[in-house]
């Protein structure tokens, strides 16, 4: 079975992009599009705004691609630009609510599936409420870890925080989410 090294493949695409190859850029974009859109959507809380931020991110990536340092992970660089674009957009619009999980649930044909869908939606709403109340640093670390290929060390570098602080932010965020789910399950019994 042929195994493709993703980093080598990205490096070749990036090199082609630097030479003005639009198709290579489209390949890079398609590889990261869904995770990037989801990340931006959850950062800003609005699907339309996330799509605008996505476009702004792509423009910045295209403009700054010649300065990209191949020694760093491309995903970390890309999500760093997306994060900064989102933060700038939120500051400009003074948006305080940063996360909204509005993913549509699949349609259900029978009662069992409908009940499972309702329960999943309740759990999702619980998580939304907790995520919205997380301190900004915890929320950013959690979202960067969930939606990018960044390591904790890369997140620490990107957010200009010590690695131990990033790990602590993730720990507290995960514990708050787990606690909310446990409390929701206790209330149902």
Secondary structure, DSSP 4 states (H G I P E B T S, - for coil): -----HHHHHHHHHHHHHTT-HHHHHHHHHHHHHHHHHHHHHHHS-HHHHHHHHHHHHHHHHHHGGG--TTS-HHHHHHHHHHHHHHHHHHHHT--------PPPPP--SHHHHHHHHHHHHHHHHHHHHHHHS-HHHHHHHHHHHHS---HHHHHHHHT--HHHHHHHHHHHHHHHHHHHHHHHHHH-
